[in-house]
Amino acid sequence: MGTKVFLAEIIGGYWTHSLALLSDAWHVLTDAGALGLTLLAILQARKASTMQNTYGFHRLEVVAAFINGATLFVISGWVLVEGIRRLWAPPDIRSQEMLIIAVVGLVANLLIALLLNTHAGDNLNVKSAFLHVVGDALASFGVITGGLLMMRFHWYIADPVISIGISLMLLRSAYYLTRETLHILLEGPPPEVRAEKIIKALQQIPGVKNIHDVHIWSITSGIPSLTMHVIVGAGINYQELLNKCNLILARDFAIIHSTIQLEQECRLAKQITCNLYSSSQGGGTTQHHHHHHKHHSLA
């Protein structure tokens, strides 16, 4: 249905000379893309990982979202420039035809929003798609308002003004979308996960002397991953300590995918490839090191 609304508005926009209708059409296409990404994420998550793609295919969602955001920057920039240009010489608009198409778009968006809200439940992806469609409905309402003003008062300047408003909404969406996806692609930590809190929590476990080489990233949105090295004291039951670490990570930080390397000493502490965090015995340090020790982790 979203594609049909986009085609109706894009054709209607050129026919009626309404930039507001065109900008709303691009807004609809963007949110249709968001719905497509939601479906893609669900389908790709079902695929098993392979020897060539050991993390599976979750990153396809992120790459597609980044391309979507970059494209949105171009589209919204064009609408903004064209809207400003039309402020000085607004063209005559087929306001009645524009109004009819905008009403059809509004009704379609409301039906989609009702359907998504009914099936949303606790699914964050569906809830996000619902909010996108609500934004479409608000944009369509703005176009309808402009159509009424032009029909009643012949205020054709309302068309570029509404277009500029919609373009700013698109720019805002593009900014947050590209920022989030680029953060994931650059292996940045999830915003809700703080390395300092994780280190502090794990250092409370008896037998943990130090934690270093901590790396936290997202495979895709909502799937955090972590690796770290933990220095332990002599005579510690490695498996018991490892179980406690994984329990805290899963229970307190919602990190299920973790790899923890347990070791007793750092023989190469002057190397620069491994960030050494503050010790629970004797304060902090910023030394670095690189080493190869036996790996201990839970399956």
C-alpha positions in Angstrom: 0.0 0.0 0.0 2.9 2.4 0.8 4.2 1.9 -2.8 0.8 2.8 -4.3 0.6 5.9 -2.1 4.1 7.0 -3.2 3.3 6.5 -6.9 0.0 8.4 -6.6 1.7 11.3 -4.8 4.7 11.5 -7.1 2.6 11.5 -10.2 0.1 13.8 -8.6 2.8 16.1 -7.5 4.1 16.6 -11.0 0.6 16.9 -12.4 -0.6 19.5 -9.9 2.9 21.3 -9.7 2.8 20.8 -5.9 6.2 20.5 -4.3 4.5 19.6 -1.0 2.9 16.6 -2.5 6.2 15.6 -4.1 8.1 15.9 -0.7 5.4 13.9 1.0 5.8 11.2 -1.6 9.5 11.0 -0.9 8.6 10.8 2.8 6.3 7.9 2.1 9.0 6.2 0.1 11.5 6.6 2.9 9.2 5.0 5.4 8.3 2.2 3.0 12.0 1.6 2.9 12.0 1.4 6.7 9.2 -1.1 6.6 11.2 -3.1 4.0 14.2 -3.0 6.3 12.1 -4.4 9.1 11.0 -7.3 7.0 14.6 -7.8 5.8 15.8 -7.9 9.3 13.3 -10.5 10.3 14.1 -12.7 7.2 17.9 -12.4 7.5 17.8 -13.2 11.2 16.4 -16.6 10.3 19.4 -17.5 8.1 22.1 -19.6 9.7 25.7 -18.3 9.7 28.2 -19.9 7.3 32.0 -20.4 7.2 32.2 -17.3 4.9 29.7 -15.2 7.0 30.3 -16.3 10.6 28.1 -13.6 12.0 25.2 -14.4 9.6 23.6 -11.8 7.5 22.4 -9.3 10.1 24.7 -6.5 8.8 22.6 -6.4 5.5 20.0 -4.5 7.5 22.6 -1.9 8.6 24.1 -1.4 5.2 20.7 -1.0 3.6 19.7 1.5 6.3 22.9 3.5 5.7 22.2 3.7 2.0 18.6 4.7 2.7 19.8 7.5 5.0 22.4 8.8 2.5 19.8 8.9 -0.3 17.4 10.7 2.1 20.0 13.4 2.6 20.1 14.0 -1.2 16.3 14.0 -1.6 15.6 16.3 1.4 18.3 18.7 0.3 16.7 19.0 -3.2 13.3 19.6 -1.7 14.7 22.2 0.7 16.5 24.1 -2.1 13.5 23.9 -4.4 11.1 25.0 -1.6 13.3 28.1 -0.8 13.4 28.9 -4.6 9.6 28.7 -4.9 9.1 31.1 -1.9 10.0 34.0 -4.2 7.8 32.8 -7.2 5.3 30.2 -6.1 3.7 28.5 -9.1 -0.1 28.1 -9.5 -1.2 24.8 -8.0 -4.1 22.5 -8.9 -5.2 22.8 -5.4 -8.4 20.7 -5.7 -6.6 17.7 -7.3 -3.8 18.1 -4.8 -6.2 18.0 -1.9 -7.9 14.8 -3.2 -4.6 13.0 -3.6 -3.4 14.1 -0.2 -6.6 12.9 1.5 -6.1 9.5 -0.2 -2.6 9.4 1.2 -3.8 10.3 4.7 -6.4 7.6 4.7 -3.9 5.0 3.5 -1.4 6.0 6.1 -4.0 5.8 8.9 -5.0 2.3 7.8 -1.4 1.1 7.8 -0.8 2.7 11.2 -3.9 1.0 12.6 -2.7 -2.4 11.2 0.8 -2.0 12.6 -0.5 -0.8 16.0 -2.7 -3.9 16.2 0.2 -6.2 15.6 3.0 -4.3 17.3 2.9 -5.9 20.8 6.4 -5.9 22.2 8.1 -6.0 18.7 10.4 -2.9 18.6 10.8 -3.1 14.9 7.1 -3.0 14.3 6.7 -0.2 16.8 9.4 1.8 15.0 7.6 1.3 11.6 4.4 2.4 13.3 6.0 5.7 14.3 7.3 6.2 10.8 3.8 5.8 9.4 2.4 8.2 11.9 4.9 10.7 10.7 3.7 10.2 7.2 0.1 10.8 8.3 1.2 14.1 9.9 2.9 15.2 6.7 -0.2 14.3 4.7 -2.3 16.3 7.1 0.1 19.3 6.5 -0.4 18.9 2.7 -4.1 18.8 3.1 -4.0 22.0 5.2 -2.0 23.7 2.5 -4.4 22.5 -0.2 -7.3 24.0 1.8 -5.5 27.3 2.1 -4.8 27.5 -1.6 -8.4 26.6 -2.5 -9.9 29.1 -0.2 -7.4 32.0 -0.3 -5.1 31.2 -3.3 -2.1 31.3 -0.9 0.2 29.4 -3.2 3.1 30.2 -1.0 1.7 27.6 1.4 3.0 24.9 -0.9 6.7 25.7 -0.6 6.4 26.5 3.1 4.9 23.1 3.8 7.6 21.5 1.6 10.4 23.1 3.6 8.8 21.8 6.8 8.6 18.3 5.4 12.2 18.5 4.1 13.4 19.5 7.6 11.7 16.4 9.0 13.4 14.3 6.3 16.8 15.8 7.1 16.3 15.1 10.8 15.4 11.4 10.0 18.4 11.1 7.6 20.8 12.5 10.2 19.8 10.1 13.0 19.6 7.1 10.6 23.0 7.6 9.1 24.6 8.4 12.5 23.3 5.2 14.0 24.2 3.0 11.1 27.6 4.5 10.7 28.3 4.0 14.4 27.5 0.3 14.0 29.5 -0.1 10.9 32.5 1.6 12.7 32.2 -1.0 15.5 31.1 1.5 18.0 29.5 0.3 21.3 25.7 0.3 21.7 24.6 3.6 23.3 22.9 1.8 26.2 26.1 -0.2 27.1 28.9 1.5 29.0 32.2 -0.2 29.3 33.0 1.5 32.6 29.9 0.0 34.2 30.6 -3.5 32.9 34.2 -3.4 34.1 33.1 -2.1 37.6 30.5 -4.8 37.9 32.9 -7.7 36.9 35.7 -6.4 39.2 33.4 -7.1 42.1 33.7 -10.8 41.4 36.1 -12.4 43.9 39.3 -13.5 42.2 39.2 -10.8 39.4 42.4 -8.7 39.6 42.1 -6.7 36.4 40.1 -6.3 33.2 41.6 -5.1 29.9 41.3 -5.3 26.2 37.6 -4.7 26.3 35.8 -4.4 23.0 32.0 -3.9 22.7 30.2 -3.5 19.4 26.9 -4.3 17.7 26.5 -7.0 15.1 23.3 -5.2 14.2 20.9 -3.1 16.1 19.8 -4.9 19.3 22.6 -7.6 19.1 25.6 -6.5 21.2 28.8 -8.4 21.3 31.8 -8.3 23.7 35.3 -9.6 24.1 37.7 -8.9 27.0 40.7 -10.3 28.9 40.3 -10.9 32.6 43.4 -11.2 34.9 42.6 -13.6 37.8 44.4 -14.7 40.9 46.1 -18.0 41.6 44.0 -21.0 42.6 40.8 -19.6 41.0 38.3 -22.0 39.4 38.3 -20.7 35.9 35.0 -22.2 34.9 33.1 -20.9 38.0 34.5 -17.4 37.5 33.6 -17.5 33.8 30.1 -18.5 34.6 29.7 -15.6 37.0 31.0 -13.2 34.3 28.6 -14.4 31.7 25.7 -14.3 34.2 26.4 -10.6 35.0 26.8 -9.7 31.3 23.5 -11.4 30.4 21.5 -10.4 33.4 22.6 -6.8 33.9 23.7 -5.7 30.4 21.7 -8.0 28.1 24.9 -9.2 26.4 24.6 -12.8 25.4 27.3 -13.0 22.8 30.6 -12.7 24.8 34.1 -14.1 24.6 36.2 -13.8 27.8 39.8 -14.7 28.0 41.1 -15.6 31.5 44.8 -15.2 32.3 47.0 -14.7 35.3 49.7 -12.3 34.1 50.6 -10.0 31.3 54.1 -10.7 30.0 53.9 -8.1 27.2 52.5 -5.2 29.1 54.4 -2.6 27.1 52.8 -3.4 23.7 50.3 -0.9 22.4 47.6 -3.1 20.9 45.6 -3.7 24.1 44.0 -1.2 26.3 44.6 -1.8 30.0 41.8 -0.6 32.2 41.9 0.4 35.9 42.9 -2.4 38.3 40.9 -3.3 41.3 44.2 -3.5 43.1 46.2 -0.4 43.1 44.3 2.2 41.0 44.2 2.9 37.3 46.8 2.7 34.5 46.8 3.3 30.8 49.5 0.7 29.8 48.9 -1.4 26.7 49.9 -4.9 25.7 49.4 -7.7 23.3 49.6 -11.4 24.2 48.4 -14.8 23.2 47.0 -17.0 26.0 44.8 -20.0 26.2 41.2 -19.1 25.5 38.5 -19.8 28.1 34.9 -19.3 27.1 31.4 -20.8 27.3 29.9 -22.4 24.3 
